[in-house]
Amino acid sequence: MVILSSVLLTVHDHDEALTFYRDLLGFAVTQDVSYEGMRWVTVTPADQPDVHVVLETPQSWPDASPADREAIAELLVKGLVSRLIFTTDDVDALHDRLSAAGAEILQEPVDQQYGVRDFGVRDPSGNQLRFNQPLADAPSWS
């Protein structure tokens, strides 16, 4: 058996990321680790405490050269480093909450032909996130 336990998500600022993931999305902070000038912050979705999203900056990549770290930071701003997809039970309410908080909405909620209602947003670091809600009459893909 293989189970996903952690996802590493690159951010440019831990505290700004915490405002988004903890305060707006309701994730719990389970670890905040500093080691040799680096920092990792782990957050978990409230309903999935076994899934860990590790927030790390380009400086936390120990084997990356300074030039590589700079390149990662540049790609991050463009939204080209990480993409995550989440499921929620009320996509419209979540959209409204994130929009009211000033989040950068990439796509307004829409019913997709593949059976979900979803929207796109960027976190404060530029990571692209999608939030979807299965439609009641969604086709079965299994």
C-alpha positions in Angstrom: 0.0 0.0 0.0 1.2 3.5 -0.8 -0.4 6.6 0.8 0.3 10.2 0.1 1.3 11.9 3.3 3.0 15.2 2.4 3.1 17.7 -0.4 5.9 20.3 -0.5 4.6 23.8 -1.6 7.0 26.5 -2.3 6.1 30.0 -1.0 8.0 33.2 -0.9 7.0 34.2 2.7 5.8 31.8 5.4 3.8 34.3 7.4 1.9 35.5 4.3 1.3 31.9 3.3 0.0 31.2 6.9 -2.5 34.1 6.6 -3.9 32.4 3.5 -3.8 28.7 4.4 -4.4 28.9 8.1 -6.7 32.0 8.4 -8.6 31.9 5.1 -8.7 28.1 4.4 -8.8 27.0 8.0 -5.8 24.7 7.8 -4.1 23.8 11.2 -0.4 24.5 11.7 1.1 21.2 12.9 4.8 22.1 12.7 7.0 25.2 12.4 10.6 24.1 12.1 13.7 26.2 11.8 17.1 24.6 11.0 20.3 26.1 9.9 18.7 29.3 8.6 15.9 27.4 6.9 12.3 27.1 7.9 9.5 24.7 7.1 5.9 25.2 8.2 3.5 22.3 7.9 -0.3 22.8 7.7 -3.1 20.3 7.4 -6.6 20.6 6.1 -9.1 20.3 9.0 -10.8 17.3 7.5 -7.6 15.5 6.4 -5.2 15.6 9.3 -3.0 12.9 7.7 -2.3 15.1 4.6 0.6 17.5 5.3 1.2 20.6 3.2 4.8 21.7 3.9 5.3 25.3 3.1 8.9 26.0 2.2 10.8 28.9 0.6 13.4 28.6 -2.2 16.0 29.1 0.5 14.8 25.9 2.1 16.0 23.8 -0.8 19.3 22.7 0.6 20.8 21.3 -2.6 19.9 24.3 -4.8 22.5 26.8 -5.8 21.9 30.5 -5.3 21.1 30.8 -9.0 18.7 27.9 -8.8 17.0 29.5 -5.8 16.6 32.8 -7.7 15.2 30.9 -10.7 12.7 29.1 -8.5 11.6 32.4 -6.9 11.1 33.9 -10.4 9.0 30.9 -11.6 7.0 31.0 -8.3 5.8 34.6 -9.0 4.6 33.5 -12.4 2.6 30.6 -10.9 4.7 28.0 -12.6 6.1 26.1 -9.6 3.1 24.3 -7.9 -0.5 23.6 -8.6 -2.9 22.0 -6.1 -6.6 21.0 -6.4 -8.9 20.8 -3.4 -12.5 19.6 -3.0 -14.9 21.6 -0.9 -18.6 21.1 0.0 -19.5 24.7 -0.9 -17.4 26.1 -3.7 -19.4 29.3 -4.0 -19.1 30.2 -0.4 -15.4 29.6 -0.4 -15.0 31.7 -3.6 -16.9 34.5 -1.9 -14.7 34.3 1.2 -11.5 34.3 -0.7 -12.6 37.1 -3.0 -13.7 39.3 -0.1 -10.3 38.8 1.5 -8.6 40.1 -1.7 -7.3 36.8 -3.1 -6.4 36.8 -6.8 -9.2 34.9 -8.5 -8.1 33.3 -11.8 -11.5 31.9 -12.7 -15.0 32.5 -11.3 -17.0 29.5 -10.2 -18.3 27.5 -13.2 -19.9 24.1 -13.8 -17.4 22.0 -15.7 -18.4 19.3 -18.2 -16.4 16.7 -16.3 -18.7 16.9 -13.3 -17.5 19.6 -10.9 -18.2 23.2 -10.1 -14.9 24.9 -9.6 -12.9 28.1 -9.5 -9.2 29.1 -9.7 -7.2 31.3 -7.4 -3.5 32.2 -6.7 -2.1 32.0 -3.2 0.0 35.0 -2.1 3.1 33.4 -3.6 1.5 32.8 -7.0 0.8 29.1 -6.7 -2.3 28.1 -8.7 -5.0 26.5 -6.7 -8.3 25.1 -7.8 -11.3 24.4 -5.6 -14.0 22.1 -6.8 -17.3 20.6 -5.7 -18.7 17.5 -7.3 -22.0 18.2 -9.1 -25.0 16.1 -8.1 -25.4 14.7 -11.6 -21.7 14.2 -12.2 -20.7 11.4 -14.5 -19.0 8.3 -13.0 -15.4 8.0 -14.0 -14.8 4.6 -12.4 
